[in-house]
C-alpha cells in the first residue's frame, strides 16, 4: 500500500513501517532461552508477546486495507493451551 486511500493514512503508513523496524531491533540479540522465560511464572514470555504483537499488527493492517491473514492466528485463540507448554520460570 504505497498510495493511501485517505490523506489521514499518510501519517499512519510511515509510522507502521517504522514500527516494523523497531520491532526487529528490539528482538535483536535475544536468545531463544531468554525469550521463553516467564518471570516468577506470572508474565507472558517474549515468544508469546512477539507473536501476539504480530497478530495484532495483522489486524491493524486489515483495517488499513491489506487483506493478508496471520498464518498463526489460531495460536492466539487458545493461548493458555499452548503457552504453558513453552515456558520456563525465572
C-alpha positions in Angstrom: 0.0 0.0 0.0 2.2 2.8 -1.3 -0.7 5.2 -2.1 -3.2 5.6 0.7 -6.9 5.9 0.0 -7.1 8.6 2.7 -4.9 11.6 3.4 -5.1 10.6 7.1 -3.3 7.4 6.3 -0.3 9.4 5.0 0.8 9.6 8.7 -0.2 6.1 9.7 1.6 4.2 7.0 5.1 5.6 7.6 4.6 5.1 11.3 3.5 1.5 10.7 6.7 0.9 8.7 8.9 2.5 11.3 7.2 0.4 13.9 8.1 -2.7 11.9 11.8 -1.9 12.0 11.6 -1.0 15.7 10.1 -4.4 16.4 13.0 -6.2 14.6 15.5 -4.0 16.5 14.0 -4.8 19.9 14.3 -8.6 19.4 17.9 -8.4 18.1 20.2 -10.3 20.4 17.5 -12.1 22.5 18.3 -15.8 22.8 15.6 -18.4 22.5 16.2 -19.5 26.1 15.6 -15.9 27.4 12.6 -15.5 25.1 10.9 -18.5 26.7 11.4 -17.4 30.3 8.5 -16.1 32.4 9.3 -14.0 35.4 8.0 -15.9 38.5 5.7 -17.8 36.2 3.4 -14.8 36.2 4.1 -13.0 33.0 3.9 -13.8 29.3 7.2 -14.8 27.9 8.7 -12.9 25.0 7.8 -15.6 22.4 4.1 -15.1 23.2 4.4 -11.3 23.4 6.1 -11.1 20.0 3.6 -13.5 18.4 0.7 -11.5 19.9 2.3 -8.3 18.7 2.5 -9.6 15.1 -1.1 -10.9 15.3 -2.4 -7.5 16.4 -0.4 -5.9 13.5 -2.2 -8.2 11.1 -5.5 -6.8 12.5 -4.3 -3.2 12.1 -3.1 -4.0 8.5 -6.5 -5.3 7.7 -8.1 -2.1 9.0 -5.7 -0.2 6.7 -6.9 -2.2 3.7 -4.4 -5.1 3.5 -6.1 -8.5 3.0 -3.4 -10.8 4.3 -4.2 -13.0 7.3 -1.8 -14.0 10.1 -0.9 -17.7 9.3 -0.6 -18.3 13.1 -3.8 -16.6 14.1 -5.2 -19.8 15.6 -2.3 -19.9 18.1 -3.7 -16.9 19.8 -7.3 -18.1 20.1 -6.5 -20.6 22.8 -3.3 -19.1 24.3 -3.3 -20.9 27.6 -3.3 -24.3 26.0 -0.1 -23.9 24.1 1.6 -21.2 26.1 2.0 -23.3 29.3 3.9 -25.9 27.3 6.6 -23.3 26.1 7.6 -21.7 29.4 10.5 -21.6 31.7 10.2 -19.8 35.0 13.0 -17.4 36.2 
